[in-house]
Amino acid sequence: MTSGMRLRPILIAACAGLLTASAAKASVYAVISSTPDVVTVIDPKASELVDGPGAVRRTWTVSVKRTLVSGGPQQPGYVRMLNEYDCAQRKVRWRSFDVYSRFGAPVMHKDNDDQAWTPATDGDEGVGLRVVCDADAGRSAIAAKSVSQVVIGLMQAWDEAAPLPPLQAVEPLPKKKPPHRDKSATRR
């Protein structure tokens, strides 16, 4: 009985070490929006303080989309958007965005010409602001080694597996007869 009691703390320590080691390799991405067709994540540790007055923070969000074009064929991709969050005034603005195909090929880039701030509502902007400014956990979280693994994992989850046809019995091919040789040409 005493050997079992000694073994228990060792097993607990070993399990904790394994969990810590695997968690150390992954980052946690906060989910700020999730629908059946779009999931938007943000890396809360990747925000940076912008030089200038006030508490403005800048960070990227990534929206993984089942279909890049509404009403079109299913062509998954993702949108990477650079946002600025005014933590003191509780406002947000987007600076630029890039659209990529599922294979990472650039589709579109757009810079925001309008530098106006908009109030952060309870929607995605408000959740993103709370994640960046208040260390809020967001609506849920995804752990992955990189944001690219999040993108690939979500796209793979959306891919529909093509059903395999039912097994069919296959008859063996008939044996081929050797080609007929013309014996008259070889006699001389």
Secondary structure as UniProt FT lines:
FT   HELIX           2..24
FT   STRAND          27..34
FT   STRAND          38..42
FT   HELIX           44..46
FT   STRAND          48..49
FT   STRAND          56..65
FT   TURN            70..71
FT   STRAND          77..86
FT   TURN            87..90
FT   STRAND          91..101
FT   TURN            102..103
FT   STRAND          106..111
FT   STRAND          118..119
FT   HELIX           124..134
FT   STRAND          140..144
FT   HELIX           147..158
FT   HELIX           183..186
//
